[in-house]
Amino acid sequence: MNEYDVIIAGSGIAGLFCALNLGREKNILVITKDALDQSDSFLAQGGICVQRDDDDYDSFVNDTLKAGHYENDIKAVQTMVGMSREIISDLLNIGVNFDRVGDDFSYTKEGAHSKPRILHFKDTTGEEINGKLIKKTRDYDNITILEKSRVIDILEKNNTCYGVAVRVSEDKTENYYANVTVLATGGIGGLFKRSTNYPHLTGDAVAIALKHNVAVKNINYIQIHPTSLYTEKPGRAFLISESVRGEGAILINKAGERFVDELLPRDVVTKKIYEQMDADNMPYVRLCIAGHVKAEIKERFPGIYKKCLEEGFDITKQCVPVVPAQHYFMGGIEADLNGRTSMDALYAVGETSCNGVHGKNRLASNSLLESLVFSKRAAQDIMANWQVKTHQVFPVNSYPSNWAIGEADKGMILNEIKRQDNINAV
């Protein structure tokens, strides 16, 4: 029988960091819907926030609260900020690189930050962090990785989780049992017409939670990022990092005039862009990097430079068309500061969870930090409160081929969003 101590659904930084903090003696299974590196964590461009020094604590907390329209859980914010330097130390210890200026880190600033406090590795910070976590995970012989497999349900009885049902192939479902199950399946971008997320991230864990009456929170809090590269081609929207604007890039309208303070919170800039698009009767506005960003553009933003060039735009010489796109899910499965959900033995971490840290709008570059902080806390809570459950065996159910990833579950999530407060981008 497929038995493990801990099962983690998701291979982004939340899932992998949780696995690495569980201890070498636990038998852990990481299940991922696609390939191990096909998570939104891998796509993160801008960087990861850190409290720079003791004097930065209040400022960092206040910036996060202000961006979140003061709907944040203050204890969650304080916890995240307070652990940020510990998390950076953890990353350095496993070989993660950050750009430096001499012997010090290179800090950048993004929208709604009162000072530069964002560490970065060029414009591929997520790839650098997630790549090193993947390498470390593969070195642990107690961690088994199951790729191209979809968690389509949880196994539960009397509000206690005993594992997951997994579609391991087109026509085969298997049950996997665990003492503890952690949901870290990422966001809901695959439900949107235009999103910077991978299309296979369709909120499966949220659909499962709704099915089993696991508490969800702020499910209508969805962030639309101001700047994705405009194209009429189908597929995932390419994000142009907020760090570009943080380092000086400006937004201009049809007449070539600047129309907004680019470093306002993301939701405010997005609203201004939509208004300008309507006024210009245009499907985009333009982002001007050349002549405004002091850094060597090709070196500082190599990924963005390469992608824009492929689309016919040389960002060292010309402005590029940009348009807002769905980017992040502030809501999700309700979790406490240790990742515990309303169901026993079921944890949720990362973007699929909601502990209230982001409030109504996420502050730029807090996503990687939040995932790392609270996945580590979940792992520590699991280890500190380890209790072996009474063994349960469930029948292997025959699920429809679209279960937890198809139209029924998409509708379930969208109906819940609409019930609370629908947004036009859905």
N, C-alpha and C positions, 0 to 999 in steps of 0.2 A: 504494500500500500504506500502511496505517496505521502510520507509523513516528515514534517520538519518542525523545528522549534519556532521559527518565525518565517512567515511569508510576507514579502514586500511586493506589491503590485506597482511597478513603475521604475524606470531606470534613469530618471533625471537626477540632479544633484541631491534632491531631498531623499529619494529612495536609496541611492548609493551611499550617501553620508550616514544615513540611519544604519545601513548594513555594516559599515565600517566601524561604527561606534557600539556595536552590540557585543563585542568580545569574540575571541577566536574559538571559544568552546561551544557556541551555539551553532546549530545546523540551520543555515539560512537559505531560502530560495528567493531569488529575484526574478520576477516575471515581467516581461516587457512586450508590448503589443507589436512593436516593429523591431528593427535592429537596435542594438544597445545604444548606439549614438544618435538615434533619431528621436531626441527629446528636445523640447523648447529650451531647456537649460543650455544645450549646445549652441543655440542660436544667439544667446545674449551677447550684445555688442558692447554696450556702454561701460559696464564695470560693476563693482560691488562697493557699497558704502561701508565706511568704518568711522568710528569715533576717533578723531585724530589725536586728541589729548584730553586731559581732565576738563579743560575749559570748554570743550566742544560738546559735552554731554547734553546740557540744557538746550543748546542751539539745535543739535541733531534731533532731539525729542520734539522740540517745538516745530521744526520744519516738517517732520513727519505728520504731526497733528494738524498743522495748517493745511498741508496738501490733502489730507484726508477729510477736510471740512469738519474737524473736531468730532467726528463720529468714530474715531479709533477707540480701541480698548487701551487705556493709558498704561495698564500693567504690562500688556503685551508689547507696547512700544518701548517702555523702559527696559523690559527684559531683552528685547532685540538689540537695542543700542548698547546696553550694559555688557552684552556678550560679544559684541562685534570684534573687539581686538583679540579676544580668545579664539574666535573663528578664523581670523586672518593668520594667527600663529599656527593653527591646525593645518591650514592650507599650505603655508610655507614649509611645514614639516613633511608634507607628502610631495613636495617638489613643485608646487604651483609657482609660476613666475608672474611678476607684475612689473610694469615699466618703471624705470627709475631715472632720477636726475642726480647724478653723482652717487652718493651713498644713501640718499633718501628716496622714498617712493615719489613717483610722479602722480600728483592728485589732480583730478579734473573736477569741474563743476557742471551741474546740469540744472534743468528747470526746477524752481522752487527751493533750491538749496541756498542757504545764506552764505556758504563758503565752500571752497573746493575740499571734498572729503571722499572722492570716489577713486578707488584703485582700479587699474585697468591693465590689460595686456593688448596693446594695439587696439583694434576694434573687434577682437575675437576672445573676449574675456571668458565667456561661457564655455567656449570650446577648450580653452586652456584649463579651466577648473574641471569641467566634466571629463575631459580626456584624461587628466591625472587621476581622477576618482575611478574611472573605468580601469585604468592600468593597475591601480592599487587593489581594486576589487578582484581582478583576475589573479592577483598574487595570493589571495586568501583561499586556501583549500576547503574552508568550511562554508564558502558561499557558492551556491550553484546558480547559474544563469540560464533562464529559459527564454529564448528569443522567439519572435514571430508567433506569440501565443497570447490569447486575449482572455483576461479575467472577465467573465460574463455574469458572475453572480457570487454572492457569499453564501457559505453554509452556516446557518444559524438556527438556534433553538432557544426559546425562552430568553430572548434578547442577549444571547451570548454567541460570539462568532467562533466557528471551529475550522475555518479555512475558506477555500474558494473553489468555484467551478471554473475550469479553464478550457477554452476551445483551442486544442493543440494542433488541429488540422481542420480542413474544410468540413469534414464529416465525423469528427471525433471530439468528444468532450470527456474530460477526466476531472475527478475530484482530487484536490490537494489539501491535506490537513495540517494544521499548525496550532500551537499553543497561543500564539498571538499573530494577528494579521494587521499589516500596515498598508493603507491605501495612499499611493503617491503617484497617481495617474496623470497629473498635470491639468491643463486648462480645458476650455470648451471652444477653442477657435474653429474647430472643424464644423461647428454649427452655423457659422457665419459665411456670408457671400464673399467678404473680403477680410482676411485675417493674416497677421504675421505668424500665426501658429502653424505647426504641421497639421495637415488635414485629418490625420488619423486621431487627433486629440479631440474627442467628441463628448467629453464629460461622462464617461462610462461609470466612474465611481459615484458621481452625483446621481445618475439614474438608478444605480443599485441602492444607494442610500434612500432615495425617495420610495423605491419599491418596498424596502424593509422598514420604513418609518424611522430611519436614523435621522436625527435632527440636522437640518441645514440652516444656513444663516446668510443673510444679505445676498441672496442668489441673484438679485437684480443689479448688483454693483459690478459693472463691467466697464473696463477702461478701453477707450478708443485712443490709440496713439496718434499724435498729430501728423507724423511724417513717415509715410511709406512711399516708395518709388511708384509713381503713376505709370500704369501700363494697361493696355487693353487685352493683354494675354491672360489666359486662365491660369489658375494655380495660386500658390501661397504668395502673399504680398511681401515684398522685400523691405525690411525695416531700414530706415536711415536714422541711426542712433541719435538720441537726444544730446549725446556728448558733442556732436558736430555743432549744434546750436550753443551748447555750453562753452565751446571754444571760439564762438564768434559768428557763426553762420547766421544769416538773416532770411526772413520770409518776405517775399514781395508779391504784389498783385499783378493784374494784367498790364497796368500802366507802369510797372517797374518801381512802385512805391512800397516802402516798408509799412506794414499795417498792424503790427502787434509786437509786444514785448515777448520775444521768443523764450524767455526764461520764466514765464508764468507757469503755474501748474498745468499738467498735461490736458486736463479736461477743459481748462479755460482756453488754452491755445487751440485745441480742437474746435471748440465752439466758434472762435474767431475765424478759423480757416473755413469752416462751413459757411459762415456768413459772407465771407469774402468771395467764395466760389459762387454763391447765389448772386452777389452784386455784380460780379464779372461775367456771369453766365458762362462759366468755365468749369470743366471737371477736375481742375487742380489749381494749386498756386505754385509758386516756384521758390526753391531753396537755393540761396547763393552762398557758396563756400569759398570759392576763389576770391582773394582780396580781402577776406574777412577773418579767416582762420590763420593764426600766426604760425602754427606748426607746419612742418613739411607734410602736406596732405597725403601723398602716396605712402609715406612711412607711418604716419599716425593712424590713417584710415585705409589700410590696404584692401580690406575686403569690400568696403563700400566703393572705393575707387574702381576695383576690378569689375564689380557687378554693374555699376553705372556705365562703365565703358562698354561692356557687353551689350547694354541696351542703347548705346549710341550717344552717351553723354560723358564728356570729359570734365569731371568736377574740378580739375585744376584750371579750367578755362571758361566753363559755362555753368549757368544755373540749371537745376534739374527740376522737373515737375514732381510734385508730391501731393499726396492725398491722405486723409486719415484712414486708419484701418483698426479693426478690433485687435487688441493686443494682450490684455490681461484680465483675469477673473479675480476680483477681490473677495467675492463670496465663495461659498462652497459648503463642504460638510463641517458642521460646527465642531470645533475642537477646543480643548482647554490649552493652557500654556505648556502642557506635556504631551499634546497630540491626542489625548483621549477623546473619544466620541461618546455619544449617548448609548452605545452598545458595548457591553463588556468584551474585552479582548480584541477590540477593533480600534485602531488608531488611524488618524489621517494627518498627513504632512504635505507641505509644499502647496502648489497652486490649487489643488483639489480641496484643500482644507480652508477653514476660516476661523481664525482666533480673534479677529477684529483688529489686527495690527495695522492694516492699511486704511481702515475707515472706508470712506466712500470713493477715494481716489488714491492710487498708490504713488508715493514719492519715487522719483526716478532712481533706479539702481538699488532699491531696497528688496527686490524680488530674490536675488541670489542669497543675500544675507538672511532674509526671513526663512528661506527654505533650509539653510544650513543650521541656523540657530535652533529652530523648533524640531528639526529632524534629529539633531543631537540630543535635545532634551527628551524627545520621545524614546530614543534608544536608552538613555540613562534611566528613564522611568520604568521601562520594560525590565531592565536588569535589576533595578532596586526592588521591584514588586513581583518578581518572577514566582508564579505558582502554576504547577502543572494541573491542567483541567481534566475532569473526568472524560474518558475517551468516548467519542460519538462517531458513528458511521452513518453516512447519508447515501441514499441511492444515487446513482449517476443518472441524472435527468436528461431527457432528450429535448434540448432547447432549439427553438427556431434558429435558422442560420443567421438572422440579423439581430439576435437577442443582445441587448445592452449596447449595440452599436448601430442599430438601424432606425428606421423612421419612427417606430413606436416610442423609443427612448428619447430620440431627438424631440419629439412632440411633448413628451413628459417634462423635459427640462424647460423647453421654450414656453410651455403653458404655465409653468411655475413662475418663470421670469415675468411673463405677461400679467399673471395674477398679482404680482407684487408691484411692478412698475416697469412696463416694457420700454425698450429703447428702439429707435428707428433702425439701427444698424443690423438688427437680427434678420 
